[in-house]
Amino acid sequence: MDSTTDLIVAPATAPQPAARSIVRLTGEGLGSVLSRLFVLADGSPLRLPEKHHAAQNVEVRFHFDSLGSRWGELPVSLLFWPGPAGPLGAAVAEVQLPGSAPLQAAMVQEVCRFGARLARGGEFSLRSFLAGKIDLLQAEAVVAVVDARTPQELSQALDRMAGGIGKKVDELREYLLDLVADIEAAIDFADDLVPDSVPVADTTEAAIGPKVQYVREQLDRIAVQLAARDSGGQGGLPRVVLAGPPNIGKSSLFNRLVGHDIALVENAAGTTRDWIAGELCDAAGMVTCVLVDLAGIGVLGEASDRLLAEREVSMAADRVAREEIRRADVVVACHESDSECDSELDDFAAEYISVATRVDQSHGGKASTDGRGCIYTSAITGVGIEELRQRIQDAVSVIHRETPATIRLRAGISKAGESLAYVQKNMTGCDGVSPDEALLAVLLRQAIDSLGEVTGAVVGTDILDRVFSRHCIGK
């Protein structure tokens, strides 16, 4: 297993054209490596503060003996956290470079030449978690932010990253820890007390009952808050994709379904290269899902695409489309009305709707549903559009997606609530006699552990592996 003090490096932004790109570093020997990489903008040696609570932003340029001989005096900003006050609980640096993928790659390679290794996916977030800077819910929210495809998904992921629910769960866990400490103290020192002396802690129902009830009520509030926030699915809406070969009318169908022209419509195959999203509403005007128009799959193009560059673009568009199909909740499989649907699409999603397009050009222009449930449509005449819209609404109405974080949060709250219910059930002693303190302590410990699994205060390596393996490199 890799050490949590290893010097690690990774690109923190995607290697694509942009104004700036970022490389992130942390670990033992960070200051020494930075001094070998950079000098100050005026050419003097780089000296970083050893003790400071705030991040330091320093304008630097590459050292000539490092990348300076090849890349020259490029403007570089170095954001440096000196120590435990930083986001990882240790010294960390973010190097902000001009937005060049080759420059970013060269920077990573140079740091590795100085003894660093490439960070594993999620390793920066893992170190932040292990240092107590974020809880497990916040760590999982990092993935949700990266994966967000709509403003609603992004907003709710950022809300989880802020840590509100995690902090509340931690507070309740600490409250229960204080309570169980009193009970265990009463058990430990019971033999030392003389008759009629004041007990170490009051463990009667009158003393413990209101405290347990308070925690249960707070957990119920969190459950209600969670249900209201995530009622639409994974921090957002179900995704419905229009998939199929190029140039069969998917974009026209998309525009008709969303009610206005978003997708570009041309006769040439391959007009759509990237996915385009719009919101689909029900009869009451409520947004029920995200509708996505994809590039055509399965055909790499004709004459113009024989050029290597064109073929590479087509292959990239095909890969993106297939990835969107894999993450979709519903696949609307489009095909010409006189041809069969691509059987390859059957394997991508549990919910599958077969749609024949452009029936105004064949099939007599009439909508029908064949024995296999295929809907015949025309974006020009509107034939079959409402039937398709209703089929989509029926499909998404039963979809309820949850993130692993939400599932674990619900399970942890539920298990803690069950343990506290048993505490209340076993709290009443006979004829005013105190309840079985040892049993109450065990049940309270179970509730504490359940809440600890939610935030990561008590968590196994298997859960950590699942959480952080979903992070991309550099996060």
Secondary structure as a PSIPRED ss2 file (coil, helix, strand):
# PSIPRED VFORMAT (PSIPRED V4.0)

   1 M C   1.000  0.000  0.000
   2 D C   1.000  0.000  0.000
   3 S C   1.000  0.000  0.000
   4 T C   1.000  0.000  0.000
   5 T C   1.000  0.000  0.000
   6 D C   1.000  0.000  0.000
   7 L C   1.000  0.000  0.000
   8 I E   0.000  0.000  1.000
   9 V E   0.000  0.000  1.000
  10 A E   0.000  0.000  1.000
  11 P E   0.000  0.000  1.000
  12 A C   1.000  0.000  0.000
  13 T C   1.000  0.000  0.000
  14 A C   1.000  0.000  0.000
  15 P C   1.000  0.000  0.000
  16 Q C   1.000  0.000  0.000
  17 P C   1.000  0.000  0.000
  18 A C   1.000  0.000  0.000
  19 A C   1.000  0.000  0.000
  20 R E   0.000  0.000  1.000
  21 S E   0.000  0.000  1.000
  22 I E   0.000  0.000  1.000
  23 V E   0.000  0.000  1.000
  24 R E   0.000  0.000  1.000
  25 L E   0.000  0.000  1.000
  26 T E   0.000  0.000  1.000
  27 G C   1.000  0.000  0.000
  28 E C   1.000  0.000  0.000
  29 G C   1.000  0.000  0.000
  30 L H   0.000  1.000  0.000
  31 G H   0.000  1.000  0.000
  32 S H   0.000  1.000  0.000
  33 V H   0.000  1.000  0.000
  34 L H   0.000  1.000  0.000
  35 S H   0.000  1.000  0.000
  36 R H   0.000  1.000  0.000
  37 L H   0.000  1.000  0.000
  38 F E   0.000  0.000  1.000
  39 V E   0.000  0.000  1.000
  40 L E   0.000  0.000  1.000
  41 A C   1.000  0.000  0.000
  42 D C   1.000  0.000  0.000
  43 G C   1.000  0.000  0.000
  44 S C   1.000  0.000  0.000
  45 P E   0.000  0.000  1.000
  46 L C   1.000  0.000  0.000
  47 R C   1.000  0.000  0.000
  48 L C   1.000  0.000  0.000
  49 P C   1.000  0.000  0.000
  50 E C   1.000  0.000  0.000
  51 K C   1.000  0.000  0.000
  52 H C   1.000  0.000  0.000
  53 H C   1.000  0.000  0.000
  54 A C   1.000  0.000  0.000
  55 A C   1.000  0.000  0.000
  56 Q E   0.000  0.000  1.000
  57 N E   0.000  0.000  1.000
  58 V E   0.000  0.000  1.000
  59 E E   0.000  0.000  1.000
  60 V E   0.000  0.000  1.000
  61 R E   0.000  0.000  1.000
  62 F E   0.000  0.000  1.000
  63 H C   1.000  0.000  0.000
  64 F H   0.000  1.000  0.000
  65 D H   0.000  1.000  0.000
  66 S H   0.000  1.000  0.000
  67 L H   0.000  1.000  0.000
  68 G H   0.000  1.000  0.000
  69 S H   0.000  1.000  0.000
  70 R H   0.000  1.000  0.000
  71 W H   0.000  1.000  0.000
  72 G C   1.000  0.000  0.000
  73 E C   1.000  0.000  0.000
  74 L C   1.000  0.000  0.000
  75 P C   1.000  0.000  0.000
  76 V E   0.000  0.000  1.000
  77 S E   0.000  0.000  1.000
  78 L E   0.000  0.000  1.000
  79 L E   0.000  0.000  1.000
  80 F E   0.000  0.000  1.000
  81 W E   0.000  0.000  1.000
  82 P C   1.000  0.000  0.000
  83 G C   1.000  0.000  0.000
  84 P C   1.000  0.000  0.000
  85 A C   1.000  0.000  0.000
  86 G C   1.000  0.000  0.000
  87 P C   1.000  0.000  0.000
  88 L C   1.000  0.000  0.000
  89 G C   1.000  0.000  0.000
  90 A C   1.000  0.000  0.000
  91 A C   1.000  0.000  0.000
  92 V E   0.000  0.000  1.000
  93 A E   0.000  0.000  1.000
  94 E E   0.000  0.000  1.000
  95 V E   0.000  0.000  1.000
  96 Q E   0.000  0.000  1.000
  97 L E   0.000  0.000  1.000
  98 P E   0.000  0.000  1.000
  99 G C   1.000  0.000  0.000
 100 S C   1.000  0.000  0.000
 101 A H   0.000  1.000  0.000
 102 P H   0.000  1.000  0.000
 103 L H   0.000  1.000  0.000
 104 Q H   0.000  1.000  0.000
 105 A H   0.000  1.000  0.000
 106 A H   0.000  1.000  0.000
 107 M H   0.000  1.000  0.000
 108 V H   0.000  1.000  0.000
 109 Q H   0.000  1.000  0.000
 110 E H   0.000  1.000  0.000
 111 V H   0.000  1.000  0.000
 112 C H   0.000  1.000  0.000
 113 R H   0.000  1.000  0.000
 114 F C   1.000  0.000  0.000
 115 G C   1.000  0.000  0.000
 116 A C   1.000  0.000  0.000
 117 R E   0.000  0.000  1.000
 118 L E   0.000  0.000  1.000
 119 A C   1.000  0.000  0.000
 120 R C   1.000  0.000  0.000
 121 G C   1.000  0.000  0.000
 122 G C   1.000  0.000  0.000
 123 E H   0.000  1.000  0.000
 124 F H   0.000  1.000  0.000
 125 S H   0.000  1.000  0.000
 126 L H   0.000  1.000  0.000
 127 R H   0.000  1.000  0.000
 128 S H   0.000  1.000  0.000
 129 F H   0.000  1.000  0.000
 130 L H   0.000  1.000  0.000
 131 A C   1.000  0.000  0.000
 132 G C   1.000  0.000  0.000
 133 K C   1.000  0.000  0.000
 134 I C   1.000  0.000  0.000
 135 D C   1.000  0.000  0.000
 136 L H   0.000  1.000  0.000
 137 L H   0.000  1.000  0.000
 138 Q H   0.000  1.000  0.000
 139 A H   0.000  1.000  0.000
 140 E H   0.000  1.000  0.000
 141 A H   0.000  1.000  0.000
 142 V H   0.000  1.000  0.000
 143 V H   0.000  1.000  0.000
 144 A H   0.000  1.000  0.000
 145 V H   0.000  1.000  0.000
 146 V H   0.000  1.000  0.000
 147 D H   0.000  1.000  0.000
 148 A C   1.000  0.000  0.000
 149 R C   1.000  0.000  0.000
 150 T C   1.000  0.000  0.000
 151 P H   0.000  1.000  0.000
 152 Q H   0.000  1.000  0.000
 153 E H   0.000  1.000  0.000
 154 L H   0.000  1.000  0.000
 155 S H   0.000  1.000  0.000
 156 Q H   0.000  1.000  0.000
 157 A H   0.000  1.000  0.000
 158 L H   0.000  1.000  0.000
 159 D H   0.000  1.000  0.000
 160 R H   0.000  1.000  0.000
 161 M H   0.000  1.000  0.000
 162 A H   0.000  1.000  0.000
 163 G C   1.000  0.000  0.000
 164 G H   0.000  1.000  0.000
 165 I H   0.000  1.000  0.000
 166 G H   0.000  1.000  0.000
 167 K H   0.000  1.000  0.000
 168 K H   0.000  1.000  0.000
 169 V H   0.000  1.000  0.000
 170 D H   0.000  1.000  0.000
 171 E H   0.000  1.000  0.000
 172 L H   0.000  1.000  0.000
 173 R H   0.000  1.000  0.000
 174 E H   0.000  1.000  0.000
 175 Y H   0.000  1.000  0.000
 176 L H   0.000  1.000  0.000
 177 L H   0.000  1.000  0.000
 178 D H   0.000  1.000  0.000
 179 L H   0.000  1.000  0.000
 180 V H   0.000  1.000  0.000
 181 A H   0.000  1.000  0.000
 182 D H   0.000  1.000  0.000
 183 I H   0.000  1.000  0.000
 184 E H   0.000  1.000  0.000
 185 A H   0.000  1.000  0.000
 186 A H   0.000  1.000  0.000
 187 I H   0.000  1.000  0.000
 188 D H   0.000  1.000  0.000
 189 F C   1.000  0.000  0.000
 190 A H   0.000  1.000  0.000
 191 D H   0.000  1.000  0.000
 192 D H   0.000  1.000  0.000
 193 L C   1.000  0.000  0.000
 194 V C   1.000  0.000  0.000
 195 P C   1.000  0.000  0.000
 196 D C   1.000  0.000  0.000
 197 S C   1.000  0.000  0.000
 198 V C   1.000  0.000  0.000
 199 P C   1.000  0.000  0.000
 200 V C   1.000  0.000  0.000
 201 A C   1.000  0.000  0.000
 202 D C   1.000  0.000  0.000
 203 T C   1.000  0.000  0.000
 204 T C   1.000  0.000  0.000
 205 E H   0.000  1.000  0.000
 206 A H   0.000  1.000  0.000
 207 A H   0.000  1.000  0.000
 208 I H   0.000  1.000  0.000
 209 G H   0.000  1.000  0.000
 210 P H   0.000  1.000  0.000
 211 K H   0.000  1.000  0.000
 212 V H   0.000  1.000  0.000
 213 Q H   0.000  1.000  0.000
 214 Y H   0.000  1.000  0.000
 215 V H   0.000  1.000  0.000
 216 R H   0.000  1.000  0.000
 217 E H   0.000  1.000  0.000
 218 Q H   0.000  1.000  0.000
 219 L H   0.000  1.000  0.000
 220 D H   0.000  1.000  0.000
 221 R H   0.000  1.000  0.000
 222 I H   0.000  1.000  0.000
 223 A H   0.000  1.000  0.000
 224 V H   0.000  1.000  0.000
 225 Q H   0.000  1.000  0.000
 226 L H   0.000  1.000  0.000
 227 A H   0.000  1.000  0.000
 228 A H   0.000  1.000  0.000
 229 R H   0.000  1.000  0.000
 230 D C   1.000  0.000  0.000
 231 S C   1.000  0.000  0.000
 232 G C   1.000  0.000  0.000
 233 G C   1.000  0.000  0.000
 234 Q C   1.000  0.000  0.000
 235 G C   1.000  0.000  0.000
 236 G C   1.000  0.000  0.000
 237 L C   1.000  0.000  0.000
 238 P C   1.000  0.000  0.000
 239 R E   0.000  0.000  1.000
 240 V E   0.000  0.000  1.000
 241 V E   0.000  0.000  1.000
 242 L E   0.000  0.000  1.000
 243 A E   0.000  0.000  1.000
 244 G C   1.000  0.000  0.000
 245 P C   1.000  0.000  0.000
 246 P C   1.000  0.000  0.000
 247 N C   1.000  0.000  0.000
 248 I C   1.000  0.000  0.000
 249 G C   1.000  0.000  0.000
 250 K H   0.000  1.000  0.000
 251 S H   0.000  1.000  0.000
 252 S H   0.000  1.000  0.000
 253 L H   0.000  1.000  0.000
 254 F H   0.000  1.000  0.000
 255 N H   0.000  1.000  0.000
 256 R H   0.000  1.000  0.000
 257 L H   0.000  1.000  0.000
 258 V H   0.000  1.000  0.000
 259 G C   1.000  0.000  0.000
 260 H C   1.000  0.000  0.000
 261 D C   1.000  0.000  0.000
 262 I C   1.000  0.000  0.000
 263 A C   1.000  0.000  0.000
 264 L C   1.000  0.000  0.000
 265 V C   1.000  0.000  0.000
 266 E C   1.000  0.000  0.000
 267 N C   1.000  0.000  0.000
 268 A C   1.000  0.000  0.000
 269 A C   1.000  0.000  0.000
 270 G C   1.000  0.000  0.000
 271 T C   1.000  0.000  0.000
 272 T C   1.000  0.000  0.000
 273 R C   1.000  0.000  0.000
 274 D C   1.000  0.000  0.000
 275 W C   1.000  0.000  0.000
 276 I E   0.000  0.000  1.000
 277 A E   0.000  0.000  1.000
 278 G E   0.000  0.000  1.000
 279 E E   0.000  0.000  1.000
 280 L E   0.000  0.000  1.000
 281 C E   0.000  0.000  1.000
 282 D C   1.000  0.000  0.000
 283 A C   1.000  0.000  0.000
 284 A C   1.000  0.000  0.000
 285 G C   1.000  0.000  0.000
 286 M C   1.000  0.000  0.000
 287 V E   0.000  0.000  1.000
 288 T E   0.000  0.000  1.000
 289 C E   0.000  0.000  1.000
 290 V E   0.000  0.000  1.000
 291 L E   0.000  0.000  1.000
 292 V E   0.000  0.000  1.000
 293 D E   0.000  0.000  1.000
 294 L C   1.000  0.000  0.000
 295 A C   1.000  0.000  0.000
 296 G C   1.000  0.000  0.000
 297 I C   1.000  0.000  0.000
 298 G C   1.000  0.000  0.000
 299 V C   1.000  0.000  0.000
 300 L C   1.000  0.000  0.000
 301 G C   1.000  0.000  0.000
 302 E C   1.000  0.000  0.000
 303 A H   0.000  1.000  0.000
 304 S H   0.000  1.000  0.000
 305 D H   0.000  1.000  0.000
 306 R H   0.000  1.000  0.000
 307 L C   1.000  0.000  0.000
 308 L H   0.000  1.000  0.000
 309 A H   0.000  1.000  0.000
 310 E H   0.000  1.000  0.000
 311 R H   0.000  1.000  0.000
 312 E H   0.000  1.000  0.000
 313 V H   0.000  1.000  0.000
 314 S H   0.000  1.000  0.000
 315 M H   0.000  1.000  0.000
 316 A H   0.000  1.000  0.000
 317 A H   0.000  1.000  0.000
 318 D H   0.000  1.000  0.000
 319 R H   0.000  1.000  0.000
 320 V H   0.000  1.000  0.000
 321 A H   0.000  1.000  0.000
 322 R H   0.000  1.000  0.000
 323 E H   0.000  1.000  0.000
 324 E H   0.000  1.000  0.000
 325 I H   0.000  1.000  0.000
 326 R H   0.000  1.000  0.000
 327 R C   1.000  0.000  0.000
 328 A C   1.000  0.000  0.000
 329 D C   1.000  0.000  0.000
 330 V E   0.000  0.000  1.000
 331 V E   0.000  0.000  1.000
 332 V E   0.000  0.000  1.000
 333 A E   0.000  0.000  1.000
 334 C E   0.000  0.000  1.000
 335 H E   0.000  0.000  1.000
 336 E E   0.000  0.000  1.000
 337 S C   1.000  0.000  0.000
 338 D C   1.000  0.000  0.000
 339 S C   1.000  0.000  0.000
 340 E C   1.000  0.000  0.000
 341 C C   1.000  0.000  0.000
 342 D C   1.000  0.000  0.000
 343 S H   0.000  1.000  0.000
 344 E H   0.000  1.000  0.000
 345 L H   0.000  1.000  0.000
 346 D H   0.000  1.000  0.000
 347 D H   0.000  1.000  0.000
 348 F C   1.000  0.000  0.000
 349 A C   1.000  0.000  0.000
 350 A C   1.000  0.000  0.000
 351 E E   0.000  0.000  1.000
 352 Y E   0.000  0.000  1.000
 353 I E   0.000  0.000  1.000
 354 S E   0.000  0.000  1.000
 355 V E   0.000  0.000  1.000
 356 A E   0.000  0.000  1.000
 357 T E   0.000  0.000  1.000
 358 R C   1.000  0.000  0.000
 359 V H   0.000  1.000  0.000
 360 D H   0.000  1.000  0.000
 361 Q H   0.000  1.000  0.000
 362 S C   1.000  0.000  0.000
 363 H H   0.000  1.000  0.000
 364 G H   0.000  1.000  0.000
 365 G H   0.000  1.000  0.000
 366 K C   1.000  0.000  0.000
 367 A C   1.000  0.000  0.000
 368 S C   1.000  0.000  0.000
 369 T E   0.000  0.000  1.000
 370 D C   1.000  0.000  0.000
 371 G C   1.000  0.000  0.000
 372 R C   1.000  0.000  0.000
 373 G C   1.000  0.000  0.000
 374 C C   1.000  0.000  0.000
 375 I E   0.000  0.000  1.000
 376 Y E   0.000  0.000  1.000
 377 T C   1.000  0.000  0.000
 378 S C   1.000  0.000  0.000
 379 A C   1.000  0.000  0.000
 380 I C   1.000  0.000  0.000
 381 T C   1.000  0.000  0.000
 382 G C   1.000  0.000  0.000
 383 V C   1.000  0.000  0.000
 384 G C   1.000  0.000  0.000
 385 I H   0.000  1.000  0.000
 386 E H   0.000  1.000  0.000
 387 E H   0.000  1.000  0.000
 388 L H   0.000  1.000  0.000
 389 R H   0.000  1.000  0.000
 390 Q H   0.000  1.000  0.000
 391 R H   0.000  1.000  0.000
 392 I H   0.000  1.000  0.000
 393 Q H   0.000  1.000  0.000
 394 D H   0.000  1.000  0.000
 395 A H   0.000  1.000  0.000
 396 V H   0.000  1.000  0.000
 397 S H   0.000  1.000  0.000
 398 V C   1.000  0.000  0.000
 399 I C   1.000  0.000  0.000
 400 H C   1.000  0.000  0.000
 401 R C   1.000  0.000  0.000
 402 E C   1.000  0.000  0.000
 403 T C   1.000  0.000  0.000
 404 P H   0.000  1.000  0.000
 405 A H   0.000  1.000  0.000
 406 T H   0.000  1.000  0.000
 407 I H   0.000  1.000  0.000
 408 R H   0.000  1.000  0.000
 409 L H   0.000  1.000  0.000
 410 R H   0.000  1.000  0.000
 411 A H   0.000  1.000  0.000
 412 G H   0.000  1.000  0.000
 413 I H   0.000  1.000  0.000
 414 S H   0.000  1.000  0.000
 415 K H   0.000  1.000  0.000
 416 A H   0.000  1.000  0.000
 417 G H   0.000  1.000  0.000
 418 E H   0.000  1.000  0.000
 419 S H   0.000  1.000  0.000
 420 L H   0.000  1.000  0.000
 421 A H   0.000  1.000  0.000
 422 Y H   0.000  1.000  0.000
 423 V H   0.000  1.000  0.000
 424 Q H   0.000  1.000  0.000
 425 K H   0.000  1.000  0.000
 426 N C   1.000  0.000  0.000
 427 M C   1.000  0.000  0.000
 428 T C   1.000  0.000  0.000
 429 G C   1.000  0.000  0.000
 430 C H   0.000  1.000  0.000
 431 D H   0.000  1.000  0.000
 432 G H   0.000  1.000  0.000
 433 V C   1.000  0.000  0.000
 434 S C   1.000  0.000  0.000
 435 P C   1.000  0.000  0.000
 436 D C   1.000  0.000  0.000
 437 E H   0.000  1.000  0.000
 438 A H   0.000  1.000  0.000
 439 L H   0.000  1.000  0.000
 440 L H   0.000  1.000  0.000
 441 A H   0.000  1.000  0.000
 442 V H   0.000  1.000  0.000
 443 L H   0.000  1.000  0.000
 444 L H   0.000  1.000  0.000
 445 R H   0.000  1.000  0.000
 446 Q H   0.000  1.000  0.000
 447 A H   0.000  1.000  0.000
 448 I H   0.000  1.000  0.000
 449 D H   0.000  1.000  0.000
 450 S H   0.000  1.000  0.000
 451 L H   0.000  1.000  0.000
 452 G H   0.000  1.000  0.000
 453 E H   0.000  1.000  0.000
 454 V H   0.000  1.000  0.000
 455 T H   0.000  1.000  0.000
 456 G C   1.000  0.000  0.000
 457 A C   1.000  0.000  0.000
 458 V C   1.000  0.000  0.000
 459 V C   1.000  0.000  0.000
 460 G C   1.000  0.000  0.000
 461 T H   0.000  1.000  0.000
 462 D H   0.000  1.000  0.000
 463 I H   0.000  1.000  0.000
 464 L H   0.000  1.000  0.000
 465 D H   0.000  1.000  0.000
 466 R H   0.000  1.000  0.000
 467 V H   0.000  1.000  0.000
 468 F H   0.000  1.000  0.000
 469 S H   0.000  1.000  0.000
 470 R C   1.000  0.000  0.000
 471 H C   1.000  0.000  0.000
 472 C C   1.000  0.000  0.000
 473 I C   1.000  0.000  0.000
 474 G C   1.000  0.000  0.000
 475 K C   1.000  0.000  0.000
